[in-house]
């Protein structure tokens, strides 16, 4: 069975269908170990944002 990087990323909750065709093409060529790294990083980022209070900052660029 061939590894499907996009399917694996989708299964992990990554919104790959919102990306451009070019971006999806890049992700589709990732190897299984590369996809595992991306998923691991996303899980860590999600855990960090869930455990910390996130504030809203209004920034005006002049």
PDB file of N, CA, C and O in Angstrom, chain B, residues numbered from 101:
ATOM      1  N   UNK B 101       0.842  -1.185   0.000  1.00  0.00           N
ATOM      2  CA  UNK B 101       0.000   0.000   0.000  1.00  0.00           C
ATOM      3  C   UNK B 101       0.887   1.247   0.000  1.00  0.00           C
ATOM      4  O   UNK B 101       1.851   1.324   0.761  1.00  0.00           O
ATOM      5  N   UNK B 102       0.569   2.196  -0.829  1.00  0.00           N
ATOM      6  CA  UNK B 102       1.337   3.428  -0.959  1.00  0.00           C
ATOM      7  C   UNK B 102       0.960   4.404   0.147  1.00  0.00           C
ATOM      8  O   UNK B 102      -0.213   4.556   0.489  1.00  0.00           O
ATOM      9  N   UNK B 103       1.965   5.057   0.697  1.00  0.00           N
ATOM     10  CA  UNK B 103       1.735   6.053   1.744  1.00  0.00           C
ATOM     11  C   UNK B 103       1.087   7.289   1.134  1.00  0.00           C
ATOM     12  O   UNK B 103       1.557   7.802   0.119  1.00  0.00           O
ATOM     13  N   UNK B 104       0.014   7.767   1.749  1.00  0.00           N
ATOM     14  CA  UNK B 104      -0.706   8.956   1.290  1.00  0.00           C
ATOM     15  C   UNK B 104      -0.517  10.057   2.329  1.00  0.00           C
ATOM     16  O   UNK B 104      -1.218  10.102   3.340  1.00  0.00           O
ATOM     17  N   UNK B 105       0.432  10.936   2.066  1.00  0.00           N
ATOM     18  CA  UNK B 105       0.776  11.988   3.019  1.00  0.00           C
ATOM     19  C   UNK B 105      -0.413  12.896   3.317  1.00  0.00           C
ATOM     20  O   UNK B 105      -0.651  13.245   4.473  1.00  0.00           O
ATOM     21  N   UNK B 106      -1.156  13.279   2.287  1.00  0.00           N
ATOM     22  CA  UNK B 106      -2.293  14.180   2.502  1.00  0.00           C
ATOM     23  C   UNK B 106      -3.371  13.529   3.359  1.00  0.00           C
ATOM     24  O   UNK B 106      -3.947  14.176   4.233  1.00  0.00           O
ATOM     25  N   UNK B 107      -3.642  12.261   3.112  1.00  0.00           N
ATOM     26  CA  UNK B 107      -4.651  11.559   3.910  1.00  0.00           C
ATOM     27  C   UNK B 107      -4.220  11.478   5.368  1.00  0.00           C
ATOM     28  O   UNK B 107      -5.036  11.650   6.273  1.00  0.00           O
ATOM     29  N   UNK B 108      -2.951  11.218   5.591  1.00  0.00           N
ATOM     30  CA  UNK B 108      -2.446  11.121   6.961  1.00  0.00           C
ATOM     31  C   UNK B 108      -2.507  12.479   7.660  1.00  0.00           C
ATOM     32  O   UNK B 108      -2.866  12.559   8.835  1.00  0.00           O
ATOM     33  N   UNK B 109      -2.162  13.531   6.949  1.00  0.00           N
ATOM     34  CA  UNK B 109      -2.242  14.874   7.528  1.00  0.00           C
ATOM     35  C   UNK B 109      -3.692  15.255   7.822  1.00  0.00           C
ATOM     36  O   UNK B 109      -3.974  15.858   8.858  1.00  0.00           O
ATOM     37  N   UNK B 110      -4.606  14.910   6.926  1.00  0.00           N
ATOM     38  CA  UNK B 110      -6.039  15.159   7.166  1.00  0.00           C
ATOM     39  C   UNK B 110      -6.507  14.430   8.417  1.00  0.00           C
ATOM     40  O   UNK B 110      -7.187  15.002   9.269  1.00  0.00           O
ATOM     41  N   UNK B 111      -6.133  13.167   8.513  1.00  0.00           N
ATOM     42  CA  UNK B 111      -6.547  12.333   9.643  1.00  0.00           C
ATOM     43  C   UNK B 111      -6.067  12.937  10.967  1.00  0.00           C
ATOM     44  O   UNK B 111      -6.714  12.774  12.002  1.00  0.00           O
ATOM     45  N   UNK B 112      -4.937  13.628  10.923  1.00  0.00           N
ATOM     46  CA  UNK B 112      -4.379  14.249  12.123  1.00  0.00           C
ATOM     47  C   UNK B 112      -4.965  15.641  12.384  1.00  0.00           C
ATOM     48  O   UNK B 112      -4.561  16.321  13.328  1.00  0.00           O
ATOM     49  N   UNK B 113      -5.913  16.060  11.549  1.00  0.00           N
ATOM     50  CA  UNK B 113      -6.581  17.332  11.787  1.00  0.00           C
ATOM     51  C   UNK B 113      -5.978  18.532  11.086  1.00  0.00           C
ATOM     52  O   UNK B 113      -6.297  19.673  11.421  1.00  0.00           O
ATOM     53  N   UNK B 114      -5.122  18.291  10.130  1.00  0.00           N
ATOM     54  CA  UNK B 114      -4.532  19.396   9.373  1.00  0.00           C
ATOM     55  C   UNK B 114      -5.451  19.750   8.207  1.00  0.00           C
ATOM     56  O   UNK B 114      -5.835  18.869   7.438  1.00  0.00           O
ATOM     57  N   UNK B 115      -5.805  21.012   8.066  1.00  0.00           N
ATOM     58  CA  UNK B 115      -6.754  21.419   7.020  1.00  0.00           C
ATOM     59  C   UNK B 115      -6.101  21.541   5.641  1.00  0.00           C
ATOM     60  O   UNK B 115      -6.073  22.622   5.054  1.00  0.00           O
ATOM     61  N   UNK B 116      -5.584  20.442   5.139  1.00  0.00           N
ATOM     62  CA  UNK B 116      -4.840  20.483   3.877  1.00  0.00           C
ATOM     63  C   UNK B 116      -5.708  20.882   2.690  1.00  0.00           C
ATOM     64  O   UNK B 116      -5.189  21.373   1.687  1.00  0.00           O
ATOM     65  N   UNK B 117      -7.005  20.683   2.783  1.00  0.00           N
ATOM     66  CA  UNK B 117      -7.879  21.036   1.664  1.00  0.00           C
ATOM     67  C   UNK B 117      -8.075  22.541   1.522  1.00  0.00           C
ATOM     68  O   UNK B 117      -8.605  23.006   0.512  1.00  0.00           O
ATOM     69  N   UNK B 118      -7.653  23.298   2.518  1.00  0.00           N
ATOM     70  CA  UNK B 118      -7.740  24.755   2.439  1.00  0.00           C
ATOM     71  C   UNK B 118      -6.501  25.364   1.784  1.00  0.00           C
ATOM     72  O   UNK B 118      -6.461  26.566   1.519  1.00  0.00           O
ATOM     73  N   UNK B 119      -5.506  24.543   1.528  1.00  0.00           N
ATOM     74  CA  UNK B 119      -4.262  25.017   0.926  1.00  0.00           C
ATOM     75  C   UNK B 119      -4.391  25.124  -0.588  1.00  0.00           C
ATOM     76  O   UNK B 119      -5.304  24.563  -1.194  1.00  0.00           O
ATOM     77  N   UNK B 120      -3.470  25.846  -1.175  1.00  0.00           N
ATOM     78  CA  UNK B 120      -3.452  25.958  -2.640  1.00  0.00           C
ATOM     79  C   UNK B 120      -3.011  24.626  -3.242  1.00  0.00           C
ATOM     80  O   UNK B 120      -2.472  23.764  -2.548  1.00  0.00           O
ATOM     81  N   UNK B 121      -3.245  24.474  -4.529  1.00  0.00           N
ATOM     82  CA  UNK B 121      -2.825  23.254  -5.219  1.00  0.00           C
ATOM     83  C   UNK B 121      -1.323  23.041  -5.089  1.00  0.00           C
ATOM     84  O   UNK B 121      -0.865  21.918  -4.879  1.00  0.00           O
ATOM     85  N   UNK B 122      -0.563  24.117  -5.214  1.00  0.00           N
ATOM     86  CA  UNK B 122       0.887  24.016  -5.106  1.00  0.00           C
ATOM     87  C   UNK B 122       1.338  23.572  -3.724  1.00  0.00           C
ATOM     88  O   UNK B 122       2.244  22.751  -3.590  1.00  0.00           O
ATOM     89  N   UNK B 123       0.698  24.121  -2.698  1.00  0.00           N
ATOM     90  CA  UNK B 123       1.045  23.736  -1.327  1.00  0.00           C
ATOM     91  C   UNK B 123       0.693  22.270  -1.074  1.00  0.00           C
ATOM     92  O   UNK B 123       1.463  21.542  -0.446  1.00  0.00           O
ATOM     93  N   UNK B 124      -0.468  21.841  -1.564  1.00  0.00           N
ATOM     94  CA  UNK B 124      -0.850  20.431  -1.402  1.00  0.00           C
ATOM     95  C   UNK B 124       0.118  19.517  -2.148  1.00  0.00           C
ATOM     96  O   UNK B 124       0.434  18.425  -1.675  1.00  0.00           O
ATOM     97  N   UNK B 125       0.584  19.957  -3.303  1.00  0.00           N
ATOM     98  CA  UNK B 125       1.535  19.147  -4.069  1.00  0.00           C
ATOM     99  C   UNK B 125       2.830  18.947  -3.288  1.00  0.00           C
ATOM    100  O   UNK B 125       3.410  17.861  -3.300  1.00  0.00           O
ATOM    101  N   UNK B 126       3.277  19.998  -2.613  1.00  0.00           N
ATOM    102  CA  UNK B 126       4.494  19.884  -1.794  1.00  0.00           C
ATOM    103  C   UNK B 126       4.261  18.893  -0.661  1.00  0.00           C
ATOM    104  O   UNK B 126       5.085  18.008  -0.431  1.00  0.00           O
ATOM    105  N   UNK B 127       3.151  19.034   0.045  1.00  0.00           N
ATOM    106  CA  UNK B 127       2.868  18.136   1.164  1.00  0.00           C
ATOM    107  C   UNK B 127       2.663  16.698   0.699  1.00  0.00           C
ATOM    108  O   UNK B 127       3.025  15.760   1.410  1.00  0.00           O
ATOM    109  N   UNK B 128       2.093  16.520  -0.469  1.00  0.00           N
ATOM    110  CA  UNK B 128       1.835  15.174  -0.988  1.00  0.00           C
ATOM    111  C   UNK B 128       3.131  14.403  -1.231  1.00  0.00           C
ATOM    112  O   UNK B 128       3.132  13.172  -1.227  1.00  0.00           O
ATOM    113  N   UNK B 129       4.224  15.116  -1.443  1.00  0.00           N
ATOM    114  CA  UNK B 129       5.511  14.462  -1.704  1.00  0.00           C
ATOM    115  C   UNK B 129       6.301  14.159  -0.435  1.00  0.00           C
ATOM    116  O   UNK B 129       7.395  13.600  -0.507  1.00  0.00           O
ATOM    117  N   UNK B 130       5.755  14.524   0.732  1.00  0.00           N
ATOM    118  CA  UNK B 130       6.473  14.252   1.975  1.00  0.00           C
ATOM    119  C   UNK B 130       6.541  12.754   2.248  1.00  0.00           C
ATOM    120  O   UNK B 130       5.638  11.994   1.898  1.00  0.00           O
ATOM    121  N   UNK B 131       7.630  12.359   2.878  1.00  0.00           N
ATOM    122  CA  UNK B 131       7.783  10.964   3.277  1.00  0.00           C
ATOM    123  C   UNK B 131       7.022  10.721   4.577  1.00  0.00           C
ATOM    124  O   UNK B 131       6.602  11.662   5.251  1.00  0.00           O
ATOM    125  N   UNK B 132       6.853   9.468   4.911  1.00  0.00           N
ATOM    126  CA  UNK B 132       6.158   9.130   6.155  1.00  0.00           C
ATOM    127  C   UNK B 132       6.856   9.723   7.384  1.00  0.00           C
ATOM    128  O   UNK B 132       6.173  10.270   8.251  1.00  0.00           O
ATOM    129  N   UNK B 133       8.184   9.638   7.494  1.00  0.00           N
ATOM    130  CA  UNK B 133       8.838  10.272   8.650  1.00  0.00           C
ATOM    131  C   UNK B 133       8.640  11.792   8.684  1.00  0.00           C
ATOM    132  O   UNK B 133       8.492  12.368   9.762  1.00  0.00           O
ATOM    133  N   UNK B 134       8.634  12.439   7.533  1.00  0.00           N
ATOM    134  CA  UNK B 134       8.417  13.889   7.493  1.00  0.00           C
ATOM    135  C   UNK B 134       7.007  14.240   7.962  1.00  0.00           C
ATOM    136  O   UNK B 134       6.813  15.219   8.682  1.00  0.00           O
ATOM    137  N   UNK B 135       6.041  13.450   7.559  1.00  0.00           N
ATOM    138  CA  UNK B 135       4.661  13.685   7.987  1.00  0.00           C
ATOM    139  C   UNK B 135       4.541  13.482   9.496  1.00  0.00           C
ATOM    140  O   UNK B 135       3.848  14.243  10.171  1.00  0.00           O
ATOM    141  N   UNK B 136       5.206  12.469  10.023  1.00  0.00           N
ATOM    142  CA  UNK B 136       5.169  12.242  11.478  1.00  0.00           C
ATOM    143  C   UNK B 136       5.732  13.441  12.232  1.00  0.00           C
ATOM    144  O   UNK B 136       5.215  13.808  13.288  1.00  0.00           O
ATOM    145  N   UNK B 137       6.788  14.054  11.697  1.00  0.00           N
ATOM    146  CA  UNK B 137       7.364  15.243  12.338  1.00  0.00           C
ATOM    147  C   UNK B 137       6.353  16.388  12.326  1.00  0.00           C
ATOM    148  O   UNK B 137       6.144  17.039  13.350  1.00  0.00           O
ATOM    149  N   UNK B 138       5.725  16.637  11.178  1.00  0.00           N
ATOM    150  CA  UNK B 138       4.732  17.713  11.099  1.00  0.00           C
ATOM    151  C   UNK B 138       3.585  17.489  12.075  1.00  0.00           C
ATOM    152  O   UNK B 138       3.149  18.418  12.754  1.00  0.00           O
ATOM    153  N   UNK B 139       3.107  16.269  12.141  1.00  0.00           N
ATOM    154  CA  UNK B 139       2.000  15.952  13.049  1.00  0.00           C
ATOM    155  C   UNK B 139       2.436  16.150  14.496  1.00  0.00           C
ATOM    156  O   UNK B 139       1.678  16.683  15.306  1.00  0.00           O
ATOM    157  N   UNK B 140       3.637  15.731  14.818  1.00  0.00           N
ATOM    158  CA  UNK B 140       4.160  15.896  16.174  1.00  0.00           C
ATOM    159  C   UNK B 140       4.264  17.371  16.556  1.00  0.00           C
ATOM    160  O   UNK B 140       3.902  17.758  17.667  1.00  0.00           O
ATOM    161  N   UNK B 141       4.755  18.181  15.642  1.00  0.00           N
ATOM    162  CA  UNK B 141       4.875  19.618  15.904  1.00  0.00           C
ATOM    163  C   UNK B 141       3.494  20.233  16.098  1.00  0.00           C
ATOM    164  O   UNK B 141       3.296  21.035  17.011  1.00  0.00           O
ATOM    165  N   UNK B 142       2.535  19.863  15.247  1.00  0.00           N
ATOM    166  CA  UNK B 142       1.171  20.391  15.386  1.00  0.00           C
ATOM    167  C   UNK B 142       0.575  20.004  16.736  1.00  0.00           C
ATOM    168  O   UNK B 142      -0.065  20.827  17.391  1.00  0.00           O
ATOM    169  N   UNK B 143       0.781  18.762  17.154  1.00  0.00           N
ATOM    170  CA  UNK B 143       0.250  18.316  18.444  1.00  0.00           C
ATOM    171  C   UNK B 143       0.848  19.124  19.590  1.00  0.00           C
ATOM    172  O   UNK B 143       0.144  19.484  20.533  1.00  0.00           O
ATOM    173  N   UNK B 144       2.138  19.407  19.510  1.00  0.00           N
ATOM    174  CA  UNK B 144       2.792  20.205  20.556  1.00  0.00           C
ATOM    175  C   UNK B 144       2.268  21.635  20.570  1.00  0.00           C
ATOM    176  O   UNK B 144       2.030  22.202  21.637  1.00  0.00           O
ATOM    177  N   UNK B 145       2.087  22.217  19.388  1.00  0.00           N
ATOM    178  CA  UNK B 145       1.553  23.579  19.312  1.00  0.00           C
ATOM    179  C   UNK B 145       0.126  23.630  19.849  1.00  0.00           C
ATOM    180  O   UNK B 145      -0.238  24.556  20.575  1.00  0.00           O
ATOM    181  N   UNK B 146      -0.677  22.634  19.489  1.00  0.00           N
ATOM    182  CA  UNK B 146      -2.049  22.575  19.990  1.00  0.00           C
ATOM    183  C   UNK B 146      -2.069  22.439  21.508  1.00  0.00           C
ATOM    184  O   UNK B 146      -2.865  23.094  22.180  1.00  0.00           O
ATOM    185  N   UNK B 147      -1.203  21.599  22.045  1.00  0.00           N
ATOM    186  CA  UNK B 147      -1.144  21.402  23.494  1.00  0.00           C
ATOM    187  C   UNK B 147      -0.715  22.688  24.200  1.00  0.00           C
ATOM    188  O   UNK B 147      -1.237  23.018  25.264  1.00  0.00           O
ATOM    189  N   UNK B 148       0.227  23.405  23.612  1.00  0.00           N
ATOM    190  CA  UNK B 148       0.697  24.651  24.219  1.00  0.00           C
ATOM    191  C   UNK B 148      -0.397  25.710  24.201  1.00  0.00           C
ATOM    192  O   UNK B 148      -0.551  26.452  25.171  1.00  0.00           O
ATOM    193  N   UNK B 149      -1.151  25.793  23.119  1.00  0.00           N
ATOM    194  CA  UNK B 149      -2.192  26.818  23.042  1.00  0.00           C
ATOM    195  C   UNK B 149      -3.378  26.460  23.922  1.00  0.00           C
ATOM    196  O   UNK B 149      -4.083  27.353  24.392  1.00  0.00           O
ATOM    197  N   UNK B 150      -3.614  25.175  24.157  1.00  0.00           N
ATOM    198  CA  UNK B 150      -4.705  24.761  25.034  1.00  0.00           C
ATOM    199  C   UNK B 150      -4.377  25.008  26.502  1.00  0.00           C
ATOM    200  O   UNK B 150      -5.275  25.250  27.309  1.00  0.00           O
ATOM    201  N   UNK B 151      -3.098  24.949  26.849  1.00  0.00           N
ATOM    202  CA  UNK B 151      -2.724  25.049  28.252  1.00  0.00           C
ATOM    203  C   UNK B 151      -2.438  26.477  28.697  1.00  0.00           C
ATOM    204  O   UNK B 151      -2.323  26.735  29.895  1.00  0.00           O
ATOM    205  N   UNK B 152      -2.324  27.386  27.776  1.00  0.00           N
ATOM    206  CA  UNK B 152      -2.032  28.768  28.117  1.00  0.00           C
ATOM    207  C   UNK B 152      -3.223  29.652  27.764  1.00  0.00           C
ATOM    208  O   UNK B 152      -3.971  29.369  26.828  1.00  0.00           O
ATOM    209  N   UNK B 153      -3.379  30.707  28.515  1.00  0.00           N
ATOM    210  CA  UNK B 153      -4.421  31.672  28.194  1.00  0.00           C
ATOM    211  C   UNK B 153      -3.895  32.554  27.076  1.00  0.00           C
ATOM    212  O   UNK B 153      -2.826  33.155  27.188  1.00  0.00           O
ATOM    213  N   UNK B 154      -4.652  32.622  26.013  1.00  0.00           N
ATOM    214  CA  UNK B 154      -4.236  33.444  24.889  1.00  0.00           C
ATOM    215  C   UNK B 154      -4.969  34.773  24.951  1.00  0.00           C
ATOM    216  O   UNK B 154      -6.196  34.815  25.050  1.00  0.00           O
ATOM    217  N   UNK B 155      -4.214  35.848  24.894  1.00  0.00           N
ATOM    218  CA  UNK B 155      -4.809  37.175  24.922  1.00  0.00           C
ATOM    219  C   UNK B 155      -4.981  37.719  23.524  1.00  0.00           C
ATOM    220  O   UNK B 155      -4.375  37.234  22.569  1.00  0.00           O
ATOM    221  N   UNK B 156      -5.795  38.708  23.422  1.00  0.00           N
ATOM    222  CA  UNK B 156      -6.009  39.367  22.140  1.00  0.00           C
ATOM    223  C   UNK B 156      -5.348  40.728  22.197  1.00  0.00           C
ATOM    224  O   UNK B 156      -5.536  41.487  23.148  1.00  0.00           O
ATOM    225  N   UNK B 157      -4.591  41.021  21.193  1.00  0.00           N
ATOM    226  CA  UNK B 157      -3.878  42.282  21.128  1.00  0.00           C
ATOM    227  C   UNK B 157      -4.320  43.007  19.870  1.00  0.00           C
ATOM    228  O   UNK B 157      -4.369  42.432  18.783  1.00  0.00           O
ATOM    229  N   UNK B 158      -4.634  44.256  20.041  1.00  0.00           N
ATOM    230  CA  UNK B 158      -4.999  45.065  18.890  1.00  0.00           C
ATOM    231  C   UNK B 158      -3.779  45.876  18.487  1.00  0.00           C
ATOM    232  O   UNK B 158      -3.225  46.625  19.292  1.00  0.00           O
ATOM    233  N   UNK B 159      -3.370  45.722  17.246  1.00  0.00           N
ATOM    234  CA  UNK B 159      -2.192  46.428  16.759  1.00  0.00           C
ATOM    235  C   UNK B 159      -2.602  47.268  15.565  1.00  0.00           C
ATOM    236  O   UNK B 159      -3.238  46.783  14.630  1.00  0.00           O
ATOM    237  N   UNK B 160      -2.230  48.523  15.615  1.00  0.00           N
ATOM    238  CA  UNK B 160      -2.511  49.407  14.491  1.00  0.00           C
ATOM    239  C   UNK B 160      -1.198  49.696  13.790  1.00  0.00           C
ATOM    240  O   UNK B 160      -0.256  50.211  14.394  1.00  0.00           O
ATOM    241  N   UNK B 161      -1.144  49.363  12.517  1.00  0.00           N
ATOM    242  CA  UNK B 161       0.054  49.602  11.731  1.00  0.00           C
ATOM    243  C   UNK B 161      -0.146  50.902  10.969  1.00  0.00           C
ATOM    244  O   UNK B 161      -1.126  51.074  10.246  1.00  0.00           O
ATOM    245  N   UNK B 162       0.799  51.807  11.145  1.00  0.00           N
ATOM    246  CA  UNK B 162       0.695  53.113  10.501  1.00  0.00           C
ATOM    247  C   UNK B 162       1.710  53.226   9.400  1.00  0.00           C
ATOM    248  O   UNK B 162       1.784  54.257   8.732  1.00  0.00           O
TER     249      UNK B 162
END
